[in-house]
Structure formats: structure tokens, C-alpha cells
Amino acid sequence: MKPRFELSKWLLLGAVVLTMMAIALPGCASEEVTPVGEEPAGAGAPVEEEPGGAGAPAEEEPGGAGAPAEEEPAGAGAPAEEEPAGVEPPLEEEEVEPESTPTHAPAPAPDQSQTSTPGNTGLEGDWMLSQGFIPSVPVLASVEVYIGSVHADISYPLTLQIRSDNNGLPSGTILASTSVTVAQEGWEWITFSLPDLPVNPGTGYHLVLYSVSNYHTGLDSTNPYPHGYMGYSTDAGATWKMLHDNPDYDMAFRIYGPLSEETVTPAPALEPIEVELEVDSTNPEGVKFIAPESGSYTLTIVGGAYHYWGIVDPAQGFKGWRTLIDLYINRPIDWGIPDEWGLHPVNSDRTIGLGDYYSTFQEAQAAGWGSSLVIHLDKNDYIITIVSMIESDPDYYFDNTGAVKIRISGPY
């Protein structure tokens, strides 16, 4: 049997242990462990009690920095299908119909044109310019001319007319007229719209330009356009002459027919011919040329000369050699009333060559060589050529000597 004091000692030790356990157990029981999935109370309180909290779900806080990606409003990495209303979706996520490109009718090609412009000449007031052309389409819709307005008062309009042909130069018949106001000073292609003017393909016409102000047109003097040439008038279009008496001058222009989906069949190309006439100064009937087709024909002196007197004798009034030829178009020679010198041709329609007198045949031939004229003829039109006896200095025709050679080429 153990002593009583030892039993008491163990009883006392057990009481101490129990006391210590009693003190520890209340502290453990007071700590709550939050189950997984529940939000702890406090700063992270549930959304329904604290909607403005920093950790609120995206649907309650669209701009929240910590919102889940799948609930995040459209931004740098948000899927477009979850985007809030009112925000434009990214282009790559949206099917966009491509913008339709406006369809424009193709630009028409010019029916007739000459675009070389190494030179220019002016027009102003009564001084008018023209350019002959032969269309291959039955309707004219517009004309473009290369115009310089650097010396012009552009407040004054520029007028274009289409006129019919009169032996290679404009007639008095105006078929159409239109005016434009130039927008700025400088050189540019100016467009003149026409009211779909009916024309006859293969027939000669002329565009005529005039203005109160000083405009210029571009030109080329090397005959780049073979179907017409430039003319000028100094009396407001009452009479016309070839520019510089040279058929090689051509204005810079473009002639357009109406734009159509139908292909315009151009007129068949004309087969040009070349014939040479010898105009004998002793032949009172002259020499006749008949046009085989409609078109423009070029007449060029290629040699020869003549004089009035059968005997080269200064005592009998010999004045010299010359190359001037009278042309009668679609009519017989007009003979003047006989005077002290007898008969001589008068009232010709056109002339070609030089009326100057030269002391020798060689001088006259060299001076007249190359003189040329362009005349539009319809099929079966004719020209009668005969040496000229100037009305202001008439002479008796039947004692002439010599001949002049003329080359006729065309049609163009």
C-alpha cells in the first residue's frame, strides 16, 4: 500500500492538468472556420449586402479590375459576344458588307484628235480661229481644246462653234454653239459639251473658237492631223483664210461621239490617190479633176511657170514668169467681158501658187514650188484649173507660154 501523501500528490497533479485543459478548450471553440465557397464576413462581405465592394462580380461592377475574364466587359481581351450593349464590337468579329465602288462609264476614246502642242496662237475679239476635221461617227457629243488663259481675263467666256465646210474653210452655217467659263489661269484641256449634234461621217466640218478676251490654243505646224487644217478670220467669221497660208498647222483638239455600249463602227478607211495635172497656159478649157470619193484633197504645185506673152520681149509689155492658178469648183470657167486685150478668166473660187512676177522661169518655178491648198470635195465634185489672168491687170489669154504642174492627193 502506497503512502497517503503519494496519492494526494497524484490527485493534485491531475487537478492541475484538468484546470489547464479547461483554460485551453474555450479558446479553440471560439475560432470559426469558414467552409469552402463561403465569403468571409468583413471587408469581403457578400455582394448582396455590399454591391459596391472592390471584389463584386462583373455583372454588378462592369469596370471592376478583378472581374473574371468571361464576365469582363469588352476591352483589350474580352470576347465580343459578352460585350455590354452600346459598345461597338471589334471589326474582325463583325461581318461587314464591302462598300460598293461606284461604277463609272468608261471614258470614251476621241473620234478625231491632234494632241501635239509645240506652239500656240491667240484669238481675241474679231480674230477667230478654226480647225477642220472629218468625223467617222454620226453624232458629236463634245469637243476638247487645249487652251491657254495666261493672258486672258477669264471672266469672259470662250465660245466654240461647229460649222459646215466651204472649200476647206468654215462656211457661214453654224450647226452648234456652246460657251464655257475657264476656271483658272494656265494651260488645260477645256471641254465643250454639244447637244448630240448629227453629222455625216466622212464629211468635212470645222470647230471655231472666239472670245472677247485673249485666249490661246496649242498647235503643231508639222501637219500631224491630215484631215483638216487651221484657219483664221479677222472680221468676226465673215471671211476665212488658211493660217499662215500653210495647211500644215493643226490645232490641239479632241472630238468625241456619244458614249455608248454599242461599238461604233468607224467609216472605212479611204484609199488615197495621187495624180498630177499639167495646166498648159495655152489651153482655154483648163484641166478638170473629178473627186473619186468624198474627202479632203491637197493640191500642191510641183513645178513649172508661165508668162503672158508668146515672145519674151520687154517692148511688148513682158512682166515676167509666175505660177498663179485659178480654180473653179463645180462650175465652168467664168470668162470676163472682152476688152482691148480680149478674153481672160475671172471670178475664180480659189487660187493656188504665186501671183508675183519673176524675171526667169527658174526663179518663178523655185518660188511657186510647194504652194499648196486643201479642199474638201464630195464624190464626183470637180475642179477646173487654169492659169490666172489677174482682173486688175488683165491680158489676152490666147498668147500665153508655159505650163504649171499640180499634184492632187487624197482623199483624207
C-alpha positions, 0 to 999 in steps of 0.5 A, spaced: 500 500 500 502 506 497 503 512 502 497 517 503 501 523 501 503 519 494 496 519 492 494 526 494 500 528 490 497 524 484 490 527 485 493 534 485 497 533 479 491 531 475 487 537 478 492 541 475 492 538 468 484 538 468 484 546 470 489 547 464 485 543 459 479 547 461 483 554 460 485 551 453 478 548 450 474 555 450 479 558 446 479 553 440 471 553 440 471 560 439 475 560 432 470 559 426 472 556 420 469 558 414 467 552 409 469 552 402 465 557 397 463 561 403 465 569 403 468 571 409 464 576 413 468 583 413 471 587 408 469 581 403 462 581 405 457 578 400 455 582 394 448 582 396 449 586 402 455 590 399 454 591 391 459 596 391 465 592 394 472 592 390 471 584 389 463 584 386 462 580 380 462 583 373 455 583 372 454 588 378 461 592 377 462 592 369 469 596 370 471 592 376 479 590 375 478 583 378 472 581 374 473 574 371 475 574 364 468 571 361 464 576 365 469 582 363 466 587 359 469 588 352 476 591 352 483 589 350 481 581 351 474 580 352 470 576 347 465 580 343 459 576 344 459 578 352 460 585 350 455 590 354 450 593 349 452 600 346 459 598 345 461 597 338 464 590 337 471 589 334 471 589 326 474 582 325 468 579 329 463 583 325 461 581 318 461 587 314 458 588 307 464 591 302 462 598 300 460 598 293 465 602 288 461 606 284 461 604 277 463 609 272 462 609 264 468 608 261 471 614 258 470 614 251 476 614 246 476 621 241 473 620 234 478 625 231 484 628 235 491 632 234 494 632 241 501 635 239 502 642 242 509 645 240 506 652 239 500 656 240 496 662 237 491 667 240 484 669 238 481 675 241 475 679 239 474 679 231 480 674 230 477 667 230 480 661 229 478 654 226 480 647 225 477 642 220 476 635 221 472 629 218 468 625 223 467 617 222 461 617 227 454 620 226 453 624 232 458 629 236 457 629 243 463 634 245 469 637 243 476 638 247 481 644 246 487 645 249 487 652 251 491 657 254 488 663 259 495 666 261 493 672 258 486 672 258 481 675 263 477 669 264 471 672 266 469 672 259 467 666 256 470 662 250 465 660 245 466 654 240 462 653 234 461 647 229 460 649 222 459 646 215 465 646 210 466 651 204 472 649 200 476 647 206 474 653 210 468 654 215 462 656 211 457 661 214 452 655 217 453 654 224 450 647 226 452 648 234 454 653 239 456 652 246 460 657 251 464 655 257 467 659 263 475 657 264 476 656 271 483 658 272 489 661 269 494 656 265 494 651 260 488 645 260 484 641 256 477 645 256 471 641 254 465 643 250 459 639 251 454 639 244 447 637 244 448 630 240 449 634 234 448 629 227 453 629 222 455 625 216 461 621 217 466 622 212 464 629 211 468 635 212 466 640 218 470 645 222 470 647 230 471 655 231 473 658 237 472 666 239 472 670 245 472 677 247 478 676 251 485 673 249 485 666 249 490 661 246 490 654 243 496 649 242 498 647 235 503 643 231 505 646 224 508 639 222 501 637 219 500 631 224 492 631 223 491 630 215 484 631 215 483 638 216 487 644 217 487 651 221 484 657 219 483 664 221 478 670 220 479 677 222 472 680 221 468 676 226 467 669 221 465 673 215 471 671 211 476 665 212 483 664 210 488 658 211 493 660 217 499 662 215 497 660 208 500 653 210 495 647 211 500 644 215 498 647 222 493 643 226 490 645 232 490 641 239 483 638 239 479 632 241 472 630 238 468 625 241 461 621 239 456 619 244 458 614 249 455 608 248 455 600 249 454 599 242 461 599 238 461 604 233 463 602 227 468 607 224 467 609 216 472 605 212 478 607 211 479 611 204 484 609 199 488 615 197 490 617 190 495 621 187 495 624 180 498 630 177 495 635 172 499 639 167 495 646 166 498 648 159 497 656 159 495 655 152 489 651 153 482 655 154 478 649 157 483 648 163 484 641 166 478 638 170 479 633 176 473 629 178 473 627 186 473 619 186 470 619 193 468 624 198 474 627 202 479 632 203 484 633 197 491 637 197 493 640 191 500 642 191 504 645 185 510 641 183 513 645 178 513 649 172 511 657 170 508 661 165 508 668 162 503 672 158 506 673 152 508 668 146 515 672 145 519 674 151 520 681 149 520 687 154 517 692 148 511 688 148 509 689 155 513 682 158 512 682 166 515 676 167 514 668 169 509 666 175 505 660 177 498 663 179 492 658 178 485 659 178 480 654 180 473 653 179 469 648 183 463 645 180 462 650 175 465 652 168 470 657 167 467 664 168 470 668 162 470 676 163 467 681 158 472 682 152 476 688 152 482 691 148 486 685 150 480 680 149 478 674 153 481 672 160 478 668 166 475 671 172 471 670 178 475 664 180 473 660 187 480 659 189 487 660 187 493 656 188 501 658 187 504 665 186 501 671 183 508 675 183 512 676 177 519 673 176 524 675 171 526 667 169 522 661 169 527 658 174 526 663 179 518 663 178 518 655 178 523 655 185 518 660 188 511 657 186 514 650 188 510 647 194 504 652 194 499 648 196 491 648 198 486 643 201 479 642 199 474 638 201 470 635 195 464 630 195 464 624 190 464 626 183 465 634 185 470 637 180 475 642 179 477 646 173 484 649 173 487 654 169 492 659 169 490 666 172 489 672 168 489 677 174 482 682 173 486 688 175 491 687 170 488 683 165 491 680 158 489 676 152 489 669 154 490 666 147 498 668 147 500 665 153 507 660 154 508 655 159 505 650 163 504 649 171 504 642 174 499 640 180 499 634 184 492 632 187 492 627 193 487 624 197 482 623 199 483 624 207 
